[in-house]
Amino acid sequence: MTIGYAVTITKCEFTALADAAAVLIHSIHLASAKGNLGGRYNYQMYALYHPAEAEACVNPLEELGYEVVRRETPVAIEDIKGEYLRETVNASGCCGEKEFIKLEGETG
């Protein structure tokens, strides 16, 4: 059995992104069936990224073994029915509506 782990990348402003991704994949590897901690499952790493602002920083993740998956914003702001969210989403979090790529868990 294989367990999938996903990270989302919406901006390239985190300078240690590749280092953090390397630490994460290393930890998961050690705890997997391939590692030395007695894990029972294999793993697959995914990096879902938004092309508008994150395309430039995903190559190192691919080199680390992540399957990089391009994802556009899945929900247009004008399609949001709730008035409060529609009016405030761009001012929340780091990346506004681009954060919605976290809803895109399917990679196939």
SEFI-65848 format. One record per residue (C-alpha): x, y, z; residue number from 1. Coordinates in Angstrom, 2 decimals, decimal comma, always signed. Last residue first. Layout:
<rs>
+---------+---------+---------+-----+
:      xx :      yy :      zz : num :
+---------+---------+---------+-----+
:       X :       Y :       Z : NUM :
...
+---------+---------+---------+-----+
</rs>
This chain:
<rs>
+---------+---------+---------+-----+
:      xx :      yy :      zz : num :
+---------+---------+---------+-----+
:   -4,92 :  +11,95 :  -11,56 : 108 :
:   -3,73 :  +14,31 :   -8,85 : 107 :
:   -6,84 :  +14,56 :   -6,68 : 106 :
:   -6,30 :  +16,74 :   -3,62 : 105 :
:   -7,43 :  +19,94 :   -5,32 : 104 :
:   -9,04 :  +21,71 :   -2,34 : 103 :
:   -5,60 :  +22,99 :   -1,33 : 102 :
:   -5,68 :  +24,79 :   -4,68 : 101 :
:   -8,07 :  +27,14 :   -2,87 : 100 :
:   -5,09 :  +29,08 :   -1,49 :  99 :
:   -4,91 :  +30,81 :   -4,88 :  98 :
:   -8,07 :  +32,67 :   -3,81 :  97 :
:   -6,09 :  +34,90 :   -1,48 :  96 :
:   -2,37 :  +34,22 :   -1,42 :  95 :
:   -0,88 :  +34,83 :   +1,96 :  94 :
:   -3,93 :  +34,31 :   +4,09 :  93 :
:   -6,92 :  +36,61 :   +3,83 :  92 :
:   -7,18 :  +39,85 :   +1,83 :  91 :
:   -8,22 :  +38,18 :   -1,42 :  90 :
:  -10,84 :  +36,10 :   +0,37 :  89 :
:  -12,59 :  +39,10 :   +1,96 :  88 :
:  -15,45 :  +40,05 :   -0,39 :  87 :
:  -16,32 :  +36,56 :   -1,65 :  86 :
:  -15,92 :  +35,17 :   +1,85 :  85 :
:  -18,39 :  +37,68 :   +3,34 :  84 :
:  -20,87 :  +37,45 :   +0,45 :  83 :
:  -21,17 :  +33,66 :   +0,56 :  82 :
:  -22,02 :  +32,41 :   -2,92 :  81 :
:  -18,48 :  +32,17 :   -4,27 :  80 :
:  -18,70 :  +32,02 :   -8,08 :  79 :
:  -17,36 :  +35,58 :   -8,53 :  78 :
:  -14,20 :  +34,57 :   -6,69 :  77 :
:  -13,50 :  +31,81 :   -9,18 :  76 :
:  -13,07 :  +28,39 :   -7,59 :  75 :
:  -10,45 :  +25,84 :   -8,73 :  74 :
:   -7,50 :  +28,28 :   -8,90 :  73 :
:   -5,22 :  +26,56 :  -11,41 :  72 :
:   -3,29 :  +23,45 :  -10,42 :  71 :
:   +0,07 :  +22,25 :  -11,73 :  70 :
:   +1,19 :  +18,96 :  -10,20 :  69 :
:   +4,78 :  +18,33 :   -9,15 :  68 :
:   +5,57 :  +14,72 :   -8,30 :  67 :
:   +8,03 :  +15,10 :   -5,45 :  66 :
:  +11,29 :  +13,17 :   -5,68 :  65 :
:  +13,86 :  +15,72 :   -4,52 :  64 :
:  +14,52 :  +16,83 :   -8,11 :  63 :
:  +10,81 :  +17,58 :   -8,47 :  62 :
:  +10,99 :  +19,72 :   -5,36 :  61 :
:  +13,98 :  +21,61 :   -6,78 :  60 :
:  +11,94 :  +22,35 :   -9,94 :  59 :
:   +8,98 :  +23,79 :   -8,00 :  58 :
:  +10,24 :  +27,35 :   -7,43 :  57 :
:   +9,60 :  +29,18 :  -10,70 :  56 :
:   +6,10 :  +27,79 :  -11,17 :  55 :
:   +4,89 :  +29,33 :   -7,92 :  54 :
:   +3,34 :  +32,69 :   -8,75 :  53 :
:   +0,83 :  +32,27 :  -11,56 :  52 :
:   +1,31 :  +28,52 :  -11,97 :  51 :
:   -0,29 :  +27,49 :   -8,65 :  50 :
:   +1,45 :  +24,44 :   -7,25 :  49 :
:   +0,47 :  +21,02 :   -5,97 :  48 :
:   +3,58 :  +19,25 :   -4,67 :  47 :
:   +3,09 :  +15,50 :   -4,37 :  46 :
:   +5,10 :  +12,90 :   -2,45 :  45 :
:   +4,45 :   +9,18 :   -2,86 :  44 :
:   +4,84 :   +6,75 :   +0,02 :  43 :
:   +5,38 :   +3,08 :   +0,81 :  42 :
:   +3,72 :   +1,57 :   +3,86 :  41 :
:   +4,67 :   -0,64 :   +6,82 :  40 :
:   +7,20 :   +1,54 :   +8,63 :  39 :
:   +9,89 :   -0,16 :  +10,70 :  38 :
:  +12,09 :   +2,84 :  +11,43 :  37 :
:  +14,79 :   +2,06 :   +8,85 :  36 :
:  +13,21 :   +3,48 :   +5,73 :  35 :
:  +11,75 :   +1,88 :   +2,61 :  34 :
:   +8,57 :   +0,73 :   +4,41 :  33 :
:   +8,09 :   +4,34 :   +5,48 :  32 :
:   +9,14 :   +6,20 :   +8,65 :  31 :
:  +12,61 :   +7,06 :   +7,31 :  30 :
:  +11,12 :   +8,14 :   +3,96 :  29 :
:   +8,59 :  +10,39 :   +5,66 :  28 :
:  +11,35 :  +12,14 :   +7,58 :  27 :
:  +13,47 :  +12,51 :   +4,43 :  26 :
:  +10,52 :  +13,83 :   +2,42 :  25 :
:   +9,80 :  +16,48 :   +5,06 :  24 :
:  +13,43 :  +17,54 :   +5,51 :  23 :
:  +13,87 :  +17,87 :   +1,75 :  22 :
:  +10,69 :  +19,94 :   +1,41 :  21 :
:  +11,93 :  +22,28 :   +4,16 :  20 :
:  +15,27 :  +22,68 :   +2,39 :  19 :
:  +13,58 :  +23,23 :   -0,99 :  18 :
:  +11,31 :  +25,92 :   +0,48 :  17 :
:  +14,10 :  +27,71 :   +2,36 :  16 :
:  +13,56 :  +31,04 :   +0,58 :  15 :
:   +9,79 :  +31,18 :   +1,20 :  14 :
:   +8,71 :  +33,84 :   -1,32 :  13 :
:   +7,90 :  +31,47 :   -4,15 :  12 :
:   +4,12 :  +31,66 :   -3,88 :  11 :
:   +1,17 :  +29,24 :   -3,97 :  10 :
:   +2,88 :  +25,95 :   -3,17 :   9 :
:   +0,73 :  +23,16 :   -1,79 :   8 :
:   +2,09 :  +20,07 :   -0,07 :   7 :
:   +0,75 :  +16,58 :   -0,58 :   6 :
:   +1,48 :  +13,19 :   +0,97 :   5 :
:   +0,23 :  +10,00 :   -0,68 :   4 :
:   +0,31 :   +6,66 :   +1,16 :   3 :
:   +1,17 :   +3,53 :   -0,81 :   2 :
:   +0,00 :   +0,00 :   +0,00 :   1 :
+---------+---------+---------+-----+
</rs>
